[in-house]
Amino acid sequence: MRKTTIITATAALLAVAPTAHAGSLGRPCTAAPQTNWLPLEQLRARIEAQGYKVQKAKLKNACGELYTIDKSGSRVELFVDPTSGQIVGQL
């Protein structure tokens, strides 16, 4: 019984782990001051130019978080360097 409880708890923690660091992948995307960041509209435009359809975008923890649909129709959360618009990670 105890093993079942431990296995269940471990499985639950592993299921949550990928989203625990979703905010900026657990680290900032840039160390540059906010005065050097691109406006959110420009970040959106750069991602859309790469073929993504942006549904929602925000800046959080020195990182652009864009909720998108990719070319195949799958939902993808992109983490973008706000100084360059470069994709630094995705979920």
KOLSEDREN-220243 format. One record per residue (C-alpha): x, y, z. Coordinates in Angstrom, 2 decimals. Last residue first. Example, Ala and Ser with C-alpha at 12.3 -4.5 7.8 and 13.67 -1.06 7.14 Angstrom:
# residues 2
PT      px      py      pz
PT   13.67   -1.06    7.14
PT   12.30   -4.50    7.80
# end
This chain:
# residues 91
PT      px      py      pz
PT    6.61   23.91  -24.43
PT    9.11   26.15  -26.16
PT   12.52   27.70  -25.73
PT   14.88   30.51  -26.74
PT   12.93   31.88  -29.70
PT   14.69   35.02  -30.94
PT   12.66   38.24  -30.79
PT   15.86   40.23  -30.32
PT   15.67   42.14  -27.03
PT   12.58   40.36  -25.68
PT   14.24   36.93  -25.92
PT   11.27   34.67  -26.68
PT    9.66   31.77  -24.85
PT    7.13   30.01  -27.04
PT    4.05   28.10  -25.91
PT    2.93   25.77  -28.69
PT   -0.56   24.62  -29.64
PT   -0.55   22.30  -32.63
PT   -2.11   23.29  -35.98
PT    0.68   21.90  -38.18
PT    2.03   25.39  -38.95
PT    2.23   26.27  -35.24
PT   -0.53   27.69  -33.05
PT    0.71   30.16  -30.47
PT    0.88   31.23  -26.84
PT    3.69   33.75  -26.63
PT    5.72   34.32  -23.51
PT    8.32   37.06  -23.87
PT   11.00   36.83  -21.20
PT   12.43   39.18  -18.58
PT   10.31   37.50  -15.86
PT    7.05   37.89  -17.77
PT    6.17   39.73  -20.97
PT    2.87   38.75  -22.54
PT    1.42   37.33  -25.74
PT   -1.83   35.60  -26.63
PT   -3.15   33.85  -29.75
PT   -0.09   34.17  -31.97
PT   -0.35   32.25  -35.25
PT    3.12   30.87  -36.00
PT    4.68   30.94  -39.46
PT    8.06   32.55  -38.76
PT    6.69   36.00  -39.67
PT    4.13   35.46  -36.89
PT    7.00   35.22  -34.40
PT    8.56   38.47  -35.61
PT    5.19   40.25  -35.62
PT    4.40   39.17  -32.05
PT    7.79   40.39  -30.81
PT    7.15   43.69  -32.60
PT    3.73   44.08  -30.93
PT    5.26   43.31  -27.52
PT    7.58   46.30  -27.88
PT   11.25   45.36  -28.21
PT   13.36   45.33  -25.08
PT   16.36   47.63  -24.61
PT   14.67   49.89  -22.03
PT   13.83   46.74  -20.06
PT   17.48   46.31  -19.14
PT   19.34   43.40  -20.73
PT   19.74   40.23  -18.65
PT   17.75   38.20  -21.14
PT   15.55   35.11  -21.36
PT   15.14   35.02  -17.58
PT   15.12   31.62  -15.85
PT   12.59   28.96  -14.84
PT   11.57   28.30  -18.43
PT   10.31   31.88  -18.57
PT    7.24   30.98  -16.51
PT    6.78   27.35  -17.52
PT    8.99   26.23  -14.66
PT    6.33   24.32  -12.71
PT    4.61   23.39  -15.96
PT    7.03   20.59  -16.85
PT    7.08   19.36  -13.22
PT    3.32   18.89  -12.81
PT    3.17   15.40  -14.33
PT    6.36   14.44  -12.52
PT    4.84   15.47   -9.19
PT    1.70   13.39   -9.84
PT    3.79   10.36  -10.82
PT    5.83   10.67   -7.63
PT    2.67   10.87   -5.51
PT    1.20    7.79   -7.21
PT    4.44    5.83   -6.82
PT    4.68    6.78   -3.14
PT    1.05    5.84   -2.47
PT    1.41    2.53   -4.31
PT    4.60    1.75   -2.39
PT    2.79    2.42    0.90
PT    0.00    0.00    0.00
# end
